[in-house]
Amino acid sequence: MNNVISIDGRLIGEGQPPYIIAELSANHNGDIQTAFEIISQAKLSGADAVKMQTYRPDTITLDSSHEDFQIHGGLWDGKTLYQLYEWAHTPWDWHKSLFEYARQLEITLFSSPFDFTAVDLLEDLNAPAYKVASFEAIDIPLIKYVASTGKPLIISTGMASIQEISEAIDAARSGGCRELALLHCVSSYPASAEDYNLVTLVDMKKRFNLVTGLSDHTLSNVTAIAATSLGASIIEKHVTLDRLGGGPDDSFSLEPAELRQLCHDSKLAWSALGQVNYAPTTAEQVNLQFRRSLYVVRDIAKGQPLTTENVRSIRPGFGLAPKHYEAVLGRKAKCDLIKGTALCFDLIE
């Protein structure tokens, strides 16, 4: 089925609570102990998974100071691409230890590979799933190679046109992927909530008939919660131990307490969606008695007519429904009716 996938035995999609991914990214800041602690905090917060990124600076760019490789503006202004990725990458010799630690904690860990050798490394570690990052969503050969693993695949769609998303989906399918999901994303760091255009997520879900979620780079949880109520099945947010830590991604990441709130609130928002229902809920049943109904509000002698003076619609709800008000006016009492009597048809002629 296109609307449900499974990662590590956890069903994701229609009828399932949102799948919360804590993005480790570069927030280890070069310290493996920090990486361990972020994984631990993600588990304690109730996240379903932690995602890392698998690349080396030389597998993702060139060590060049040419203008093409310079970053101007934003968080990483003044650096070359190589300098940024040298600073931000997760050393490959950490990967085995991080995967083992996550398994000990019983939290899913997977990664975004950025070239074929990264996929090979992750396959050796038996990664349970993969994500293709927004910037790589146009790398058709990479998508096909990732898809050839047969593992569930999530593709982030920041900056991608409808045609490019379609091409990425086709590449994943032709490569052998059977469990595929898309994430609506704005590839800006941080991103503005106003730029997210969340109704796009609704359209994406209908247009491509795939499990759909949100990769959220805004500074709060509001956009993610709103996306959940629009049907997002996956929520991904960057997570750090300290937003003021000074690392490449710290400033637009959630701290552990905020991640806990996201896990709680997104699942609460999902539970509130429920299903189409116009009947009183179980909790409402007890209050049905307090709705309005027709009551005798002045004593009525046998044979006297019911009038606007002696019958009214009031609370509680043990009498005839108010819709019968006009029908009973003018009819006569079969017996003496005292004030406070719940009116029923058996009492009137």
Residue pairs with C-beta under 8 A, 6 or more apart in sequence:
1 13
2 180
2 209
2 210
2 211
3 13
3 14
3 209
3 210
3 211
4 11
4 12
4 13
4 14
4 15
4 16
4 211
5 11
5 12
5 13
5 152
5 179
5 180
5 181
5 211
6 12
6 152
6 179
7 19
7 49
7 108
7 110
7 128
7 129
7 152
8 49
8 108
8 128
8 129
10 19
10 48
10 108
12 19
12 181
12 211
12 233
12 234
13 181
13 211
13 233
14 233
16 233
17 266
17 267
17 270
17 271
18 213
18 228
18 232
18 233
18 234
18 235
18 266
18 267
18 270
19 48
19 49
19 213
19 233
19 234
19 235
20 46
20 47
20 48
20 49
20 235
20 236
20 237
20 262
20 263
20 266
21 47
21 48
21 49
21 50
21 51
21 234
21 235
21 236
21 237
22 38
22 42
22 45
22 47
22 49
22 50
22 51
22 237
22 239
22 259
23 50
23 51
23 236
23 237
23 238
23 239
23 253
24 35
24 38
24 39
24 50
24 51
24 52
24 53
24 90
24 239
25 52
25 53
25 88
25 238
25 248
25 249
25 253
26 53
26 87
26 88
26 89
26 90
26 247
26 248
26 249
27 34
27 38
27 238
27 239
27 240
27 241
27 245
27 247
27 249
27 250
27 253
28 34
28 35
28 38
28 90
28 247
29 245
29 246
29 247
29 250
30 87
32 91
32 94
32 97
32 98
34 241
35 52
35 90
35 94
35 98
36 98
36 101
37 241
38 50
38 239
38 240
38 241
39 50
39 98
39 101
39 102
39 105
39 107
39 109
40 105
41 239
41 241
41 256
41 259
42 49
42 50
42 107
42 239
42 259
43 105
43 106
43 107
44 256
44 260
45 256
45 259
45 260
45 262
45 263
46 260
46 263
46 264
47 107
47 239
47 259
47 263
48 107
48 108
49 107
49 108
49 109
49 110
50 102
50 107
50 108
50 109
50 239
51 109
51 110
51 111
51 112
51 131
51 236
52 90
52 95
52 98
52 109
52 110
52 111
52 112
53 88
53 89
53 90
53 111
53 112
53 114
53 133
54 90
54 92
54 95
54 111
54 112
54 113
54 114
54 118
54 121
54 122
55 85
55 89
55 113
55 114
55 115
55 118
56 85
56 89
56 92
57 63
57 82
57 85
57 86
57 89
58 82
59 114
59 115
59 117
59 118
60 81
60 85
60 114
60 115
61 69
61 81
61 82
61 85
62 69
62 81
62 82
63 80
63 82
64 80
64 82
65 80
69 80
69 81
69 82
70 80
71 77
71 78
71 79
71 80
71 81
71 84
72 78
74 189
75 189
75 248
75 251
75 252
76 84
76 248
79 87
84 248
87 248
88 247
88 248
88 249
90 98
92 121
95 111
95 121
95 122
95 125
96 125
98 109
99 109
99 125
99 126
99 127
102 108
102 109
103 109
108 128
108 129
109 127
110 122
110 127
110 128
110 129
110 130
110 131
111 118
111 122
111 127
111 130
111 131
112 130
112 131
112 132
112 133
112 136
113 119
113 121
113 122
113 130
113 142
113 146
114 133
114 136
114 142
115 142
116 142
116 145
119 130
119 142
119 145
119 146
119 149
122 130
123 149
127 151
128 151
128 152
129 151
129 152
129 153
129 154
130 146
130 149
130 151
130 152
130 153
130 154
131 153
131 154
131 155
131 156
132 139
132 142
132 143
132 146
132 153
132 154
132 155
132 156
132 168
133 156
134 156
134 157
134 158
134 159
134 160
134 185
134 187
134 215
135 158
135 159
135 187
136 142
136 143
137 143
137 155
137 156
137 157
137 158
137 159
137 160
137 164
137 165
137 168
138 160
138 164
138 167
138 168
140 167
140 168
140 171
143 153
143 155
143 168
143 171
143 172
143 175
144 171
144 172
144 174
144 175
145 175
146 153
146 172
146 175
146 177
147 153
147 171
147 172
147 173
147 174
147 175
147 176
147 177
148 175
148 176
149 176
150 176
150 177
150 178
151 179
152 177
152 179
152 180
152 181
153 172
153 177
153 179
153 180
153 181
154 180
154 181
154 182
154 183
154 213
154 234
155 165
155 168
155 169
155 172
155 180
155 181
155 182
155 183
156 182
156 183
156 185
156 215
156 236
157 165
157 168
157 182
157 183
157 184
157 185
157 204
158 185
158 186
158 187
158 215
159 187
160 168
162 207
165 182
165 204
165 208
166 208
169 180
169 182
169 208
169 210
172 180
173 180
180 210
180 211
181 210
181 211
181 212
181 213
181 233
181 234
182 204
182 208
182 210
182 211
182 212
182 213
183 212
183 213
183 214
183 215
183 234
183 236
184 196
184 198
184 200
184 201
184 204
184 212
184 213
184 214
184 215
184 227
184 232
185 214
185 215
185 217
186 192
186 195
186 196
186 217
187 217
188 195
188 217
189 217
189 249
189 252
190 217
190 218
190 219
190 251
190 252
191 216
191 217
191 218
191 252
192 218
193 218
193 220
193 222
193 223
196 214
196 216
196 218
196 223
196 227
198 214
198 223
198 226
198 227
198 230
199 230
201 212
201 213
201 214
201 227
201 230
201 231
201 232
202 230
202 231
204 212
205 212
205 231
211 233
211 234
212 231
212 232
212 233
212 234
213 227
213 232
213 233
213 234
213 235
213 236
214 223
214 224
214 227
214 232
214 234
214 235
214 236
215 236
216 223
216 224
216 227
216 235
216 236
216 237
217 238
217 252
218 224
218 252
219 252
221 237
221 254
221 258
221 261
221 262
221 265
221 266
224 232
224 235
224 237
224 262
224 266
225 262
225 265
225 266
225 269
227 235
228 235
228 266
228 269
228 270
229 269
229 270
229 272
229 273
235 262
235 266
237 253
237 254
237 259
237 262
238 249
238 252
238 253
238 254
239 253
239 254
239 255
239 256
239 259
240 247
240 249
240 250
240 253
240 254
240 255
241 255
241 256
242 250
242 255
243 250
243 251
243 253
243 255
244 250
244 251
254 262
280 288
288 317
289 316
289 317
289 318
290 315
290 316
290 317
291 315
291 316
291 317
292 313
292 314
292 315
292 317
292 322
293 313
293 314
293 315
293 316
293 317
293 318
293 319
293 320
293 321
293 322
293 342
293 343
294 311
294 312
294 313
294 319
294 320
294 321
294 322
294 324
294 325
294 328
294 342
294 343
295 311
295 312
295 313
295 314
295 319
295 340
295 341
295 342
295 343
296 310
296 311
296 337
296 338
296 339
296 340
296 341
296 343
297 309
297 310
297 311
297 312
297 314
297 339
298 309
298 310
298 339
299 310
299 336
299 337
299 338
299 339
300 306
300 310
300 333
300 336
300 337
301 333
301 336
302 333
302 334
302 335
302 336
303 332
303 333
304 310
304 332
304 333
305 329
305 330
305 331
305 332
305 333
306 328
306 329
306 330
306 331
306 332
306 333
306 343
306 348
307 329
307 330
308 329
311 325
311 328
311 329
311 343
313 322
313 325
318 342
319 342
319 343
319 344
320 328
320 342
320 343
320 344
320 345
328 343
328 348
331 348
331 349
332 348
332 349
333 347
333 348
333 349
334 346
334 347
334 348
334 349
335 347
337 343
337 347
341 347
